[in-house]
Each structure stands twice: as structure tokens, then as C-alpha cells.
Amino acid sequence: MIMAKLEGIIYTAFRSYIVLRGFASIGGLAKISKKPASYQRDANEQHKVEIVHYLNDLKSYFPEITLACRVSDYEGLMRSIGDDKDVSKEDSIYVKGLRILSERLPIGRDRARHAYLEIDNPNEEEKLLRVDGNHRLEPFSTDIEWWHQFISDRSPIKDETDPEKIQGWLNHRAKTYKKEIAEKIVPFTIIMSEAKDADNFEAKIFHDINFKALPLREEASLKIISELSAFNDKEKLGQEYPLALDLIEIVKTGQFNAIPWLSVANDISNSYYRTACLSIVRLLLSQKDVISSRRKENICKWKELRQNIFIIEQQIETLNAQITVKNIEIQKIEFEHPDFANLSKYKETVFEREQLIEELSLKKSDRKELEYKEDHLIYKAKNLRRFIKHCDNKALIIEVLYSLTVIYKSFEKDALGNIAFLCALVYYAILDKNQMQSFIDWAKRNGINKIVEPDDLSKDAAINLITMFEQIYQTKKNEIFISMQFGDSQSELIYEKIVRAVEMFNMRHKSIHLNATPIRIDRTIESSSFSIQNKILEAIKSCSLIIADLSSSNINVYHEIGYAMGVAESHNMIPNMILLYKEDTDHNKEKKDIDKFIGFNLRNLSQLRFKDYKQLVDSLVERLEKHYGV
């Protein structure tokens, strides 16, 4: 049963709006109202939590909650307010449950009137609409389990093992806490809206309240907070404020004027350093839980990887033992039989040993691959752990800002980015400097740092920028498709050097782990199986990079390059390719001109031409670094 009596005064505002103003419990207002689907958005979960914490503060205050009540006869209600007679709630002439008393209150020459609105167990259609203040009311519409998070002292149940008793105790405490908060009295305004055009009317009121007024710049608000003694209890403003205000005091000395958004200006209209400091701290603290979750995932992956390495090491040990056995068998046959080379048993044993050696080689390669992955995970874990531990460390933030002054001096004057860009730089400088450089390169390539308008009114701008970058950075496949002719000594040697270059890259840049994925065309191309061909084309489509060796002038290599070019063109992109060519290739028997040997269609694509294999490895590492932006 829901019953509420909203009491206040009623009159016309701006000579056209009928308004009932009064006071009521915030929980009661939540019960008799609902969120309009047409113009209100759902409250952010973190914001709901912050609202409850704020309401729990004895000194909390916020502007009145604005609700809408729909009236069938708007003009009639307007006239009745000017009459001297009562409007009885029983009559339900205009609004169900509305009573307007004859008693008048002086407002200059005009007179308002006492009124109350009784709402008795309303259905969804009868509930008032939340025009402004929906976020403040939504916590009271949540399940009781949501309120469990506000129970900090759980010592009475620390030794309890019965789930039902634990749940019962939590529900009881949560209900008590919710009731305490819900009974707080807050101001409200109920605007009467004409039923026939209520949606448009209420949406306009919502727009006027939220967007018509010139908002107080956050910079001006922070100036007041940081300079006046009225805000001594600054932690109640939010967890980010104490650190942000300490940072402001340091920045205001002018030490970081080389960074535009931290430059100190006497004119508040040209000042943004306070906003920038708060935005930096707000971003770092908001990402702490995100990074903690990421670190847990990283640890799980590492544990799984260690198990796989252990299994492979056991397999390697077994293979070594089997090879040793085969070697003994071969030696015995050679010792006992002078013509052992012609013995079928000997040939069979040698073949079996070669098979084992080949399998061993593959297992060792797999182990090396997993070890690189492990190095990558350990590197990430170290960075994640450091961020969690130090993201709220004032001294470290100051150190990072000093380092960024050098970076900002390297930017062009019209490409310094906005506040969100600065926040992202601080974030990556603490998390991973290699990733920070990739972020800078990405921002430059896409003109992100040329967006220089201030963004001090958007709390999510920096997070959105980071999310945008990481969706590209993380989803960018690390697989490398190697297109080449296999089967001859030169090609196999080139392949060996490609693998070596990838290994060197992985050792040098643990933030990115590459997986070189060769498709042995020479072993599969003769098959008529559609699945094989399809697998090859899918690998080309999904990989980050193609390394194609032109030294053999192999027709399959040209086919794969052409397919990759077509895929890139369909997406209006430049194909990510590294074309290799050995200048003294064994396959150019006729000593053709290089351009003629390679082919006309590929002359305009970037090529890595090399004379010796050391040059190939060194140059390929450089090309990989350029491709991955490190």
C-alpha cells in the first residue's frame, strides 16, 4: 500500500504554469513517481551510490525535485486558483486527490493558496512523472540487495556460515539504512501539465531546467572550493577532491605552464588548470577498479599459461627420452649388422627417430612461444600492479606532469589536444609508457590532438577517449601472416630470419606479443579442398600484418598479396604489408631487372630489399616497431 500526502502552496508561475510547491520525504516521492521513458536516461550505478552517500551527510542539500502531474482540464484548474472557493479532493474535477483550500497567502498583490495532493496506491499510469531529479530518486526504486553495499560493519556475521541467516541479517540492516535515508525531507515542485500535450510540455520543462541556464564552469566552482574556508571538510565533496585540491595548490605556482591546460591565468575565463587537475584525479581513481579487475584476469591467464608450459616441458622430456631410446636402438643395429643400411628395421627406426626429432622441434617452438606470452603477461601484471598502488600518489602524478612538459614542447602549437587528451596522457604515463607512445602516435594519425576546445563540462571525455583508443589498440590482431614459397633452402632461411626478427621484437617490446603465423602453401595448395583455401583467406583477412617474400616470384604469394590489397581497398584502407626481396635471389636465374622480376603492380608498394640476412633481421625489427607504433 502506497499513500502520500504532498502538502504545500499552489499558484501560477510566469502567468502560465500551475505549480504546487512543498516538502516531503525523498523515499515517498520515489514511490509515487516514475521515470518518463521519452526524455530521462537511467541513472549511472556509481552516481546512484554517490547520491546515497551524499544524502547520508547531515549537511547535504540539493535543489527541489520537479515532478509533473497531468490535468485533463488545465484552463479550468487555472481559473479555480483565482476563485475563493475550495476545490475538494473528492470532486476530482481536475486532478484525483487534489484539494485547494480557500485560505490565501500574500505574494505581493497576488495571493497563493494552501493545497495538498493525496496519492493513494497509484498504478503506473497514475504515478507522477519525474521531470528533474530522477537520479536522486532512482536509488529508492532498487531491490534491497542493492543496499547491501552500504553496510560497512559486518562483524556480527563474520563467523556465520548459514547463507539464509547472513541474507536475513543483511536485508534487515539494509532496510533500516534505506528507511533512514528515505525519510529525509526534501523540497519538491509539482508542475501541472495539460494531459493532451503532456509529453511535449514536460520535455520542454526538462530542457529548460537542464540546458537553458548558463552552467557554472567547473573552474569557477573549484576556485571557490579551493580558496574559501567554507569547504574545510573537502572529502565530503567526493573522494577525488582532497587529492585534486592538493594538486591544484602545486600547479597554481606555475611550474607546469608549458602544458596549456595547466597554465595559470589570472582571468578565470581563460583559466582551466583547476578543472584539469580534478579531471586527472577523477580519471585515475575511476580506473583503479577497472585496472584491478584487469589484473585478476591477467593472473588467471598466467596460471593457465604456466600449466600449459609445464605440460609441454613434460612432453619435451618424454620426447628426449624416446629419442635417446631410438639412438641406442640404432647404435645397436649398426654395431651388430655390418650391412645395417639395408635393413628395414634400421630404416624404420631412423625414420621414427626423425619423426620424434621433428616433433621435439615443434614442441620447443611451442614452449618458446608460450614463454614469450608469459613475459608479456608478467610485463602487464607489473604495470597493472604499479598503477593500482600509485595512481593516487601525489608525488608520482607531479613527476609524470614534469615528464609531460617535454612531450608538450614537441607538439605543434595547434595540436596540443584538450583536457581529456592531457588526462589520458597522465593515465598511460603511469600505466605503461610504451602504450602512452602508441596513444600519442594514434592521436596524431587521427587528428585527436588537434581537438583543442576545452571540455571542462564533460566528466566522461577522458574515459571515452581511452576506450576509443583501446578498442583499436587491443582489437588490432597481433598475428602476422607470412606469405612465401616454402621448400627450397633460400625460402626456409628467409623464414628463419623472419622468426628471429619477431623474437627480437618480442624481447624488446613486452607490451606487444606477436604471433607469427605461417601458412604453408606449398603443402596445401595442391589440395582442391575449399576449406583449406578458405582458411588461408580468412587468416589474411584477420591478421594485423602480412610479410610477403617476393624473392621466389611465387604465383601463390602474388595471389595472397592481391587478395590482401582487395580486402584493404574494400575498407578504404592502405594494406598493412612488408614486402621482402633478396637482391641476389637464387630464383632470378635470368638476371632480370628487379622491377621486372617483382612485377609491375607491386612497384609502388613499400619494399624491404636486403643483401644479407643480418640486414633483413635488423630492418624487419624496425618495420615491426613502426607498424605497432612503439
C-alpha positions in Angstrom: 0.0 0.0 0.0 1.4 3.4 -1.1 -0.1 6.5 0.3 1.3 10.0 0.2 0.0 13.5 1.1 2.0 16.2 -0.6 1.2 19.5 1.1 2.3 23.0 0.0 1.2 26.1 -1.8 -0.2 26.3 -5.3 -0.2 29.2 -7.6 0.6 30.2 -11.2 4.3 30.9 -12.1 5.2 33.1 -15.1 1.4 33.6 -15.5 1.1 30.3 -17.4 2.4 27.4 -15.2 0.4 26.0 -12.3 2.8 24.9 -9.6 2.4 23.1 -6.3 5.5 23.6 -4.0 6.2 21.9 -0.7 8.3 19.4 1.3 8.1 15.6 1.5 10.3 12.6 2.2 12.5 11.6 -0.7 11.5 8.0 -0.4 7.8 8.9 -0.5 8.4 11.0 -3.7 10.2 8.0 -5.2 7.3 5.6 -4.5 4.6 7.8 -6.2 6.6 8.8 -9.3 8.3 7.2 -12.3 10.9 7.9 -14.9 9.5 9.1 -18.2 11.0 6.9 -21.0 10.9 9.7 -23.6 13.5 12.1 -22.2 15.0 10.8 -19.0 18.1 8.5 -19.0 18.8 5.7 -16.5 21.0 6.7 -13.6 24.6 5.6 -13.7 25.2 3.0 -11.0 28.2 4.8 -9.5 26.1 8.0 -9.5 23.3 6.3 -7.5 25.9 5.2 -4.9 27.3 8.7 -4.6 23.7 10.1 -4.2 23.1 7.8 -1.2 26.4 8.7 0.4 25.6 12.4 -0.2 22.1 12.0 1.4 23.7 10.3 4.4 25.6 13.6 5.1 23.8 15.8 7.6 24.9 18.9 5.7 23.7 17.7 2.3 21.4 19.8 0.2 20.2 19.9 -3.4 17.6 21.9 -5.4 14.0 20.8 -5.4 12.8 17.7 -7.2 10.4 18.6 -10.0 7.5 16.3 -10.8 4.7 16.6 -13.3 1.0 15.9 -12.7 -1.3 15.6 -15.7 -4.5 17.6 -15.7 -7.5 16.9 -18.0 -8.9 20.5 -17.7 -5.9 22.8 -17.4 -7.8 26.1 -18.0 -10.5 25.1 -15.5 -7.8 24.5 -12.8 -6.2 27.8 -13.7 -9.5 29.6 -13.1 -10.2 27.8 -9.9 -7.0 29.0 -8.3 -8.3 32.6 -8.8 -11.6 31.8 -7.1 -12.2 32.0 -3.4 -14.0 28.7 -3.0 -12.4 25.4 -2.1 -11.6 22.8 -4.7 -12.4 19.5 -3.0 -10.2 16.4 -3.5 -13.4 14.3 -3.5 -14.7 16.2 -6.5 -11.7 15.0 -8.6 -12.6 17.8 -11.1 -9.1 18.4 -12.2 -6.7 16.1 -10.5 -7.5 13.0 -8.5 -6.8 13.7 -4.8 -6.1 17.4 -5.2 -7.6 19.8 -2.6 -7.1 23.5 -2.9 -8.1 25.4 0.3 -9.7 28.8 0.3 -7.0 30.2 2.6 -4.8 32.6 0.7 -1.2 33.5 1.2 0.1 37.0 0.3 2.6 37.3 -2.5 2.7 41.0 -3.1 -0.6 41.9 -4.5 -1.3 38.3 -5.6 -2.3 35.5 -3.3 -1.3 31.9 -3.4 -3.4 29.2 -1.7 -2.8 26.2 0.5 -3.2 22.9 -1.2 -2.5 19.2 -0.8 -2.4 16.3 -3.2 -3.3 12.8 -1.8 -2.0 9.9 -3.8 -3.4 6.6 -2.7 -1.8 3.4 -4.1 -1.3 4.7 -7.6 -0.9 2.3 -10.6 1.8 3.0 -13.2 -0.5 5.3 -15.2 -1.4 7.4 -12.1 2.2 8.0 -10.9 3.7 11.5 -11.2 6.4 11.9 -13.9 10.0 12.8 -12.9 10.9 15.9 -14.8 14.1 16.8 -12.8 15.7 14.8 -10.0 15.2 11.3 -11.4 18.8 10.3 -10.5 18.1 11.4 -6.9 15.0 9.2 -6.7 16.2 6.0 -8.5 18.2 4.5 -5.6 14.9 4.1 -3.7 13.4 2.1 -6.5 16.2 -0.6 -6.3 16.0 -4.0 -4.7 17.0 -4.3 -1.1 20.1 -6.4 -2.2 21.5 -3.2 -3.9 21.6 -1.6 -0.5 23.8 -4.3 1.0 26.9 -2.4 -0.3 26.3 0.4 2.3 26.7 -2.0 5.3 30.3 -1.4 6.2 30.3 -3.2 9.6 29.6 -6.9 9.1 31.4 -8.1 12.2 28.2 -9.6 13.7 28.1 -12.2 10.8 31.8 -12.7 10.2 31.6 -16.2 11.7 28.1 -17.1 10.4 28.0 -20.0 7.9 24.2 -20.2 7.3 23.5 -18.4 4.0 19.9 -17.7 5.0 20.9 -16.1 8.3 23.5 -14.0 6.5 21.0 -12.9 3.9 18.4 -12.1 6.6 20.8 -10.1 8.6 21.9 -8.1 5.6 18.4 -7.5 4.5 17.4 -6.2 7.9 20.4 -3.8 8.1 19.8 -2.7 4.6 16.1 -2.0 5.2 17.0 0.0 8.3 19.6 2.1 6.5 17.3 2.7 3.4 14.4 3.8 5.7 16.7 6.2 7.5 17.8 7.8 4.2 14.3 7.6 2.6 12.7 9.6 5.4 14.8 12.7 4.8 12.7 15.7 3.9 13.4 17.4 0.6 11.8 20.3 -1.3 9.6 19.4 -4.3 7.7 21.2 -7.1 4.8 19.6 -9.0 4.1 21.3 -12.3 0.6 20.7 -13.7 0.7 19.7 -17.3 -2.2 19.5 -19.8 -2.9 15.8 -20.5 -3.4 16.2 -24.2 0.1 17.6 -24.8 1.8 16.5 -21.7 4.9 14.7 -23.3 5.9 17.8 -25.2 5.2 20.1 -22.3 7.2 18.1 -19.8 10.1 17.6 -22.2 10.3 21.4 -22.7 10.4 21.9 -18.9 13.1 19.2 -18.6 15.1 21.0 -21.4 14.6 24.5 -19.8 15.8 23.2 -16.4 18.8 21.3 -17.6 20.1 23.2 -20.6 18.8 26.8 -20.8 20.6 28.1 -17.8 24.3 29.1 -18.2 26.1 26.5 -16.2 28.8 27.5 -13.7 32.1 26.5 -15.1 33.8 23.8 -13.1 36.9 26.1 -12.9 34.9 28.8 -11.1 33.4 26.3 -8.7 36.8 24.9 -7.9 38.2 28.3 -7.3 35.6 28.9 -4.7 36.2 25.5 -3.1 39.9 25.8 -3.0 40.2 29.4 -1.8 37.3 29.7 0.7 37.3 28.2 4.2 33.7 27.2 3.8 34.8 23.9 2.3 37.2 22.7 5.0 35.6 19.2 5.0 36.5 18.6 1.4 36.4 14.8 1.4 32.6 15.0 1.6 32.6 16.6 -1.8 33.9 13.3 -3.3 36.8 11.0 -2.9 38.7 12.8 -5.7 38.6 16.3 -4.1 41.3 16.1 -1.4 44.0 14.9 -3.9 42.8 17.2 -6.6 42.9 20.3 -4.4 46.4 19.4 -3.2 47.4 19.1 -6.8 45.8 22.5 -7.6 47.9 24.1 -4.9 51.1 22.8 -6.5 50.1 23.6 -10.1 49.0 27.2 -9.2 52.7 28.0 -8.6 53.2 28.0 -12.4 55.6 25.0 -12.6 53.6 23.4 -15.4 52.8 26.4 -17.6 54.4 24.5 -20.5 51.3 22.3 -20.5 48.5 24.6 -21.8 45.6 23.3 -19.7 47.8 23.6 -16.5 48.9 27.1 -17.4 48.0 29.6 -14.6 45.9 32.6 -15.7 44.6 35.4 -13.5 41.5 35.8 -15.6 39.1 33.0 -14.6 37.6 33.0 -18.1 41.0 31.9 -19.5 41.9 29.5 -16.7 41.4 25.7 -16.8 44.2 24.3 -14.5 41.9 23.6 -11.6 39.5 21.7 -13.9 42.4 19.8 -15.4 43.7 18.8 -12.0 40.3 17.5 -10.9 39.8 15.7 -14.2 43.2 14.0 -13.9 42.5 12.7 -10.4 38.9 11.8 -11.2 40.1 9.6 -14.2 42.9 7.9 -12.2 40.6 7.0 -9.3 37.8 5.8 -11.6 40.1 3.5 -13.4 41.5 1.9 -10.2 38.7 -0.7 -10.0 38.9 -1.3 -13.8 42.6 -2.0 -13.6 42.2 -4.2 -10.5 39.7 -6.3 -12.5 42.1 -6.5 -15.4 44.9 -7.6 -13.2 42.8 -10.5 -11.8 42.1 -11.6 -15.4 45.8 -11.3 -16.1 46.7 -13.6 -13.2 44.2 -16.2 -14.3 45.7 -16.2 -17.8 49.2 -16.5 -16.3 48.2 -19.5 -14.2 46.7 -21.2 -17.2 49.8 -20.5 -19.2 52.1 -21.9 -16.5 50.1 -25.1 -16.6 50.5 -25.3 -20.4 54.2 -24.7 -20.2 54.5 -27.4 -17.6 52.7 -29.9 -19.8 54.9 -29.0 -22.8 58.1 -29.4 -20.7 56.9 -32.9 -19.7 56.2 -33.7 -23.4 59.7 -32.4 -24.3 61.2 -34.5 -21.6 59.3 -37.6 -22.8 60.4 -36.9 -26.4 64.0 -36.6 -25.4 63.8 -39.9 -23.6 62.2 -41.5 -26.7 64.9 -40.1 -29.0 67.6 -41.4 -26.6 66.0 -44.9 -26.8 65.9 -44.7 -30.6 69.5 -43.7 -30.7 70.5 -46.7 -28.6 68.5 -49.0 -30.9 70.2 -47.5 -34.0 73.6 -47.8 -32.4 72.9 -51.5 -31.5 71.8 -52.3 -35.1 74.9 -50.6 -36.5 77.1 -52.5 -34.2 75.5 -55.9 -34.8 74.9 -55.7 -38.5 77.6 -54.7 -41.0 75.0 -54.1 -43.7 72.6 -52.2 -41.4 71.9 -49.6 -44.0 69.8 -52.1 -46.0 67.9 -53.4 -43.1 64.2 -52.5 -43.0 64.3 -52.4 -39.2 67.1 -49.9 -39.3 65.3 -47.7 -41.8 62.1 -47.8 -39.8 63.9 -46.9 -36.5 65.8 -44.0 -38.2 62.5 -42.7 -39.6 60.8 -42.9 -36.2 63.7 -41.0 -34.7 63.5 -38.3 -37.3 59.8 -38.0 -36.6 60.4 -37.7 -32.9 63.1 -35.0 -33.6 60.7 -33.1 -35.8 58.0 -33.3 -33.1 60.6 -32.2 -30.5 61.5 -29.2 -32.6 57.8 -28.2 -32.8 57.3 -28.6 -29.0 60.4 -26.5 -28.3 59.0 -23.8 -30.6 55.7 -24.0 -28.8 57.4 -23.6 -25.5 59.3 -20.6 -26.7 56.0 -19.1 -27.9 54.4 -19.7 -24.5 57.5 -18.2 -22.8 57.1 -15.0 -24.8 53.5 -14.9 -23.9 54.5 -15.4 -20.2 56.9 -12.5 -20.5 54.1 -10.4 -22.0 51.7 -11.2 -19.1 54.4 -10.6 -16.4 55.1 -7.2 -18.0 51.4 -6.3 -18.0 51.0 -7.6 -14.4 53.9 -5.4 -13.2 52.3 -2.3 -14.9 48.8 -3.0 -13.6 50.1 -3.6 -10.1 52.1 -0.3 -10.2 49.0 1.6 -11.3 46.8 0.2 -8.6 49.4 1.0 -6.0 50.4 4.5 -7.2 47.6 6.1 -9.1 46.6 8.2 -6.1 50.2 9.1 -5.2 50.6 12.9 -5.5 54.4 12.8 -5.8 54.1 10.3 -8.8 51.5 12.5 -10.5 53.7 15.5 -10.2 56.6 13.5 -11.5 54.5 12.5 -14.5 53.4 16.1 -15.2 57.1 17.1 -15.3 57.8 14.4 -17.9 54.8 15.6 -19.9 56.1 19.1 -20.2 58.9 17.8 -22.5 56.3 15.9 -24.7 54.1 19.0 -25.0 57.0 21.1 -26.1 57.4 18.6 -29.0 53.8 19.1 -30.2 52.8 21.7 -32.8 51.1 24.8 -31.4 47.7 24.0 -33.0 47.9 20.3 -32.0 48.1 20.3 -28.2 44.8 18.4 -27.5 42.2 19.2 -24.9 41.8 18.4 -21.2 40.7 14.8 -21.9 43.9 14.3 -24.0 46.0 15.5 -21.1 44.2 13.2 -18.7 44.8 10.2 -21.0 48.5 11.0 -21.2 48.8 11.1 -17.4 46.9 7.8 -17.2 49.1 6.0 -19.7 52.3 7.6 -18.3 51.5 5.8 -15.0 50.1 2.6 -16.6 52.5 1.9 -19.5 54.9 4.4 -21.2 55.1 2.2 -24.2 51.3 2.3 -24.6 51.4 6.1 -24.0 53.7 6.5 -27.0 51.3 4.3 -29.1 48.4 6.5 -27.8 50.3 9.7 -28.9 51.0 8.2 -32.4 47.4 7.2 -32.7 46.2 10.6 -31.7 48.5 12.3 -34.2 47.5 10.0 -37.0 43.8 10.6 -36.4 44.0 14.3 -35.6 42.8 13.7 -32.0 45.4 16.2 -30.6 44.1 18.9 -33.0 40.8 19.0 -31.0 41.8 21.8 -28.6 38.5 23.1 -27.4 38.1 22.9 -23.6 36.0 20.0 -22.3 35.6 21.0 -18.7 31.9 20.2 -18.5 32.3 16.6 -19.6 33.4 14.1 -16.8 33.5 11.2 -19.2 35.5 12.8 -22.0 38.9 11.2 -21.0 37.4 7.8 -20.3 35.7 7.9 -23.7 38.9 8.8 -25.4 40.8 6.0 -23.7 38.0 3.5 -24.5 38.1 4.6 -28.2 41.9 4.1 -28.4 42.0 0.7 -26.5 39.2 -0.7 -28.7 41.5 -0.1 -31.6 44.8 -1.0 -29.8 43.6 -4.2 -28.2 41.5 -5.5 -31.0 44.3 -5.0 -33.5 45.3 -8.5 -34.2 48.9 -9.4 -33.4 49.0 -12.3 -35.9 51.5 -11.9 -38.8 50.6 -13.8 -42.0 53.8 -14.9 -43.8 53.3 -15.4 -47.5 56.2 -17.1 -49.2 57.3 -20.2 -51.1 58.5 -22.9 -48.9 60.6 -25.9 -49.8 63.9 -24.5 -51.0 66.9 -23.6 -48.9 66.7 -19.8 -49.5 63.0 -19.5 -48.6 63.5 -21.6 -45.5 66.4 -19.4 -44.4 64.3 -16.3 -45.0 61.5 -17.7 -42.9 64.0 -18.5 -40.1 65.2 -14.9 -40.1 61.6 -13.6 -40.0 61.0 -15.7 -36.9 64.3 -14.3 -35.4 63.1 -10.7 -36.1 59.8 -11.4 -34.4 61.6 -12.9 -31.4 63.8 -9.8 -31.1 60.8 -7.6 -31.3 59.0 -9.6 -28.6 62.1 -9.4 -26.3 62.4 -5.6 -26.9 58.7 -4.8 -26.6 57.0 -6.9 -24.0 53.8 -4.7 -24.1 53.0 -6.3 -27.5 53.4 -10.1 -28.1 53.4 -11.1 -31.8 52.3 -14.4 -33.1 53.9 -15.2 -36.4 51.5 -17.4 -38.3 53.0 -19.0 -41.4 50.6 -20.8 -43.7 52.5 -23.5 -45.6 51.0 -23.0 -49.0 53.5 -25.4 -50.5 52.0 -28.3 -48.5 48.3 -27.3 -49.1 47.9 -25.5 -52.3 47.5 -28.7 -54.4 44.5 -29.8 -52.5 41.2 -29.0 -54.0 39.6 -28.6 -50.6 37.7 -25.4 -50.3 38.2 -25.4 -46.5 42.0 -25.1 -46.9 41.7 -22.2 -49.3 39.1 -20.6 -47.1 41.3 -20.9 -44.1 44.1 -19.2 -45.9 42.0 -16.3 -47.0 40.4 -15.9 -43.5 43.9 -15.8 -42.0 44.9 -13.0 -44.4 41.7 -11.1 -43.6 42.1 -11.3 -39.8 45.8 -10.7 -39.4 47.3 -7.4 -38.4 50.2 -7.6 -40.9 51.4 -9.5 -43.9 55.0 -10.3 -44.6 55.4 -11.4 -48.2 58.6 -12.7 -49.7 58.9 -11.7 -53.4 62.4 -13.3 -53.8 60.9 -16.6 -55.3 58.4 -14.9 -57.6 55.9 -17.5 -56.5 52.4 -17.2 -58.0 50.7 -18.1 -54.7 52.4 -15.2 -53.0 51.2 -12.8 -55.6 47.7 -14.3 -55.3 47.7 -13.7 -51.5 49.1 -10.1 -51.9 46.3 -9.3 -54.4 43.7 -10.7 -52.0 45.0 -8.6 -49.1 45.0 -5.5 -51.3 41.4 -6.2 -52.2 40.4 -6.5 -48.6 42.1 -3.3 -47.7 40.6 -1.4 -50.6 37.1 -2.6 -49.7 37.6 -0.8 -46.3 39.2 2.2 -47.8 42.5 1.3 -46.1 46.1 1.0 -47.1 47.2 -2.7 -46.9 49.5 -3.4 -44.0 52.3 -5.3 -45.8 56.0 -5.7 -45.6 57.3 -6.9 -49.0 60.7 -8.6 -48.8 63.2 -9.0 -51.7 66.6 -10.6 -51.6 68.6 -8.6 -54.1 70.8 -11.6 -55.2 67.9 -14.1 -55.1 68.6 -17.6 -56.3 65.4 -17.6 -58.3 66.4 -14.7 -60.6 68.3 -17.0 -62.9 68.0 -14.8 -65.9 69.3 -11.7 -64.0 66.2 -9.7 -64.8 65.9 -6.1 -63.7 64.5 -6.1 -60.2 61.3 -4.2 -61.1 60.6 -6.6 -63.9 61.3 -9.6 -61.7 59.0 -8.3 -59.0 56.1 -7.3 -61.2 54.6 -4.0 -62.4 51.6 -4.0 -60.0 53.9 -4.1 -56.9 56.4 -1.4 -57.8 54.5 1.3 -55.9 54.3 -0.7 -52.6 56.9 -0.3 -50.0 59.6 -3.0 -50.2 62.3 -4.1 -47.9 65.3 -5.0 -50.1 68.2 -6.7 -48.5 71.6 -8.2 -49.4 72.4 -10.2 -46.3 70.3 -11.8 -43.6 71.6 -9.6 -40.7 70.3 -6.6 -42.7 66.9 -8.4 -43.1 66.5 -9.0 -39.4 67.5 -5.5 -38.3 65.4 -3.8 -40.9 62.4 -6.1 -40.2 62.5 -5.3 -36.5 62.4 -1.5 -37.4 59.4 -2.1 -39.7 57.6 -4.0 -36.9 58.2 -1.2 -34.5 56.9 1.3 -37.0 53.8 -0.8 -37.7 52.9 -1.3 -34.0 53.8 2.3 -33.1 56.5 1.5 -30.5 
